[in-house]
Amino acid sequence: MSNFANAFANGKAFIPFITCGDPDLSTTAACMKAMQDAGADIIQLGIPFSDPVVESPSIQAATMRALKHELTTDDIFEFVENVRKDVHIPIMFMTYANTVYNYGIERFMERCADVGVQGMVLPDVPLEEKDEFDASAEVHGVDIISLIAPSSVGRVASIAESSNGFIYVVSGLGGNQSREKMIEDIKGIVATIREHTSIPCAVGIGITTPEQAVEMASLSDGAIVGSAIIKIVEQYGKDAPEHVGAFVKQMKDALRSMS
């Protein structure tokens, strides 16, 4: 059974993202608790990385702020271990291949299992290189979450068939294409996914309002929101947890209204 199955079992899932250490670890911990209390189903936790090439400008800025604390990968694992005293919903990492390579793939997956990280997204790892991570991940019960974007046309089926946990579908919200084209792209991707796997899929990138979350969740099994939350943290700093919790509650309430 997937580590994330329960998160999708009772309606549309809401998956917020936050960068670890922005503005500091205690605020990150408080935001995570607020997200859980507001109804988040999974928390995506970004590990600060010096070259976050696939991130939005706001998340890149958050990463740069977090890097000022000179956090090590061991610091992140210790942080998650401590936050697990209060946060009990699934946690997944968003990180890059070099972070895992430098720590050691086997050791990284083992530590994930030790501290209660159920999965991760590795956005710079293509399908052809995923097996290198999957082998250790499977041993330690960690799901490698696959990304599928409109540019993945022709590879959706093969990515879906090799996926674990759930699939992260990248939307074109905020891009240059028309909304109609973006909706059709997502519908086509999800239809192909459904033909090749039974695991859930959630749509993310560019979602900023409850209405957009509902729209994207209506096409899939849930919504993923990152930049909008990061902007709240940037605005309120150490006072962000209350505001993050209120935002997540708005989003989750909107998704609940779909059932």
N, C-alpha and C positions, 0 to 999 in steps of 0.2 A: 504493500500500500504506500502511496506517495506521502512524503512528509507534509504535503500541503493539501491533501484531499479534504480534510475537515474544514479548511478555510473557505472552500468553495461549496461545501455541502448544504448550506442553508441560505441560498440566495446569492446575489452578486457580491463578489469580494472587493474590498477596498484595501489597496496596498500603498501606503505612503513611504516616501524616501526621505532620509535625512543624512547629512554628512557628519561622520563621527569627529567630534572635537571642534565643531563650529557652533558657538564661539569658544566653548570648552567642554570637557567631558561631562561635567556635572549637569550642564544645560542639555546636552544630548540625552543623558539618562532621563532627565525630567520630561523632555519632549517625548521620548519613547513611552514612558508611563502614561503621559497625557493622551498619546495616540491610542494606546491600548484601551484606556478607560473610555475614549470617545467612540470606540467600535471598530478600530482597525483590525483587519484579519491577519495580515502579515506585515512585518516591518522590513523595509529594505534599507540596509545600513551601508553607506559609502565609506570605504577605506581610503583616506587621503593618499593621492598618488601624484607624483610630480609632473606627469604628462597626461592629464585626463582628456584625451583627444576626442572622445565621443560625447562628452558632456555639453550641456547647454552653458552659455556664458555665466548664468547665475550660479550653477553648480561648480563650474570651474573656479569662480571667485570664492565660493565657500571652501573649496579644497585648498586654495592658496592660504586662506585664513587659518584653516586647521593645521596646515603644514608648519606654521610658525611655532606650533607647540612641540615640533620634532618628535611626534609620536612614532613609536616602533610598532611592528606587527604584533609583538608580544604585548605591548601596551593595549592594543585593540582587543586582543583575546582576553586579557585580564579584565578589561572594561566590560566586555560582554558577560564574562563569568559573574561579575558583581551585579550587573543590571538584571541578570536572570533571577535574582531574588525577588524582583518586583514585576518583571515583564515575562509573561508566560505564553504569549502567542508566538507563532513561528517567526524566526529572524533569518534573513538571507543577506549575504554580502553582495555588494557591487564593487568589483575590483578588477585588476588587470593582470595579465599573465605574468609579467615580471615580478609582481608582488608575491605570487604563489611560487614561481620558480626560485626566487631568491631565498625564500623561507624553506623551500623543499616541498614538493607536491605532496608526498606521503605525510610529512610532518604537519603541513597545513591542514590537510583533510582530517587528520587525527585530532588536531586541536579544535577544529570546528565541532567535531563530534563531542569532544570533552566539555566544551563550554555551552553547547546548545545552539549552534548555528546549523540550520537544516538544509541550506542551499546557497547557491551563489550564481551571479551573472558574471561572465567573463567576456565583455563585449569585443575584445580584440582577438578572440580565439575563434577561427573559422571552423566550420564543420569538419574539415579534413584533419584538424589538429585536436579536436575535442576528445578523442579516445585516450590521449595521453593523460588527461585529467580525470576522465570518467572511471578509469580502472581503480585508482585510489579512492575516488569519491564513493564509488559503489561499495567498496570494502568497509568504509566508515559511515555509510548510510547518509551521505550528503548528495543532494540533487544538484546537478549542473543545469541551470535554467537557460534554455535556448532563446535567442533573439531572432525574430523574423520581421523583416521590413519589406516595404513595397519593392525595394531593389532586389529582394530575394527570389523574385519570380523565376520559376524553373527549378528552384531548389527547395521550395516549401515542403514538398512531400518528403524528401530525404531528411530535412531537418526535423520535421514532425516525427518521423519514424524513430529517430535517434534521441528524442527528447525525454527528459525526466521531470517530475514535479509538476510544472506547468510551463506554458509557453508565453513569452513576453512578446506581444505583437506591437511593433512600432507604428504609431499613427503619423499622419502627415499634418496634424494640426499645427498651425503656425507657419507652415511652409508656403511655397509659391503655387502649388497646384490648387485647382478648384475644390470646394468642399464636396461636390458631387463625385469628383474623381477619387478623392480620398476615401469617401464612404464605400465606393465600389471596390477600391483596392482592398480595404479591410474585409469587406464581405467575401471577396474572392479568396483571400488568404485564409480566413476562418473556415470557409467551406472546404478548402483543400485539407486543412488541418483535421477537420472532422472526419474526412474520408480515410485518414491514415493513423489516427490515434484517438484514444478516448480521454486523454488527460486534458485538463482545462486550459484555457488561454485567456489572458487579460491584456487590455490595450493601455499603452502609456505613451508619454511624451506629448507635451503641448496642452494637457488638460488643466484648466485653471478654474473652472466653475462647476457647481453641481449639475447644471444642465449639460455641460460637455461630458461629465462623468457618466451621467445617465445615457447619453447618446452612444458613447463608446461601449459601455457595459451592455447596452441593448444588442450590440453586434457580437458580444463575446461573453465571458464569464466574470468579468470584473474590470476595474479601472486602477491604473497606477499613476500616482501624482508625485512629482519631485520638485521641479523648479518653483512652483507656487508656494510650497512649504518652505523651501530654502529662502525665498524672498521675505517670508514672515520672520524667519530667524534673523536674517540680516537687519530687518527693520527694528525688531524688538530686543535683540541680543539676549541677555540673561533673563529677560522678562518674557521670552518667547513661548515657553511651554503652555501657558494659559491660552494664548492666541492660536497656537498650533492645534491644541485640543479642540477649540471651538471650530476651527476650519475643518478638521477631520470629522467632527460630529456632523457638520453641514453636509459633507460629502457622503458619509455613510448613511445618514438619514434619507438623502435623496435616492441612494441605491436601494435602501429598504423599501421605499415607496413603490418600487417596481414590482414587488412580489404580491 
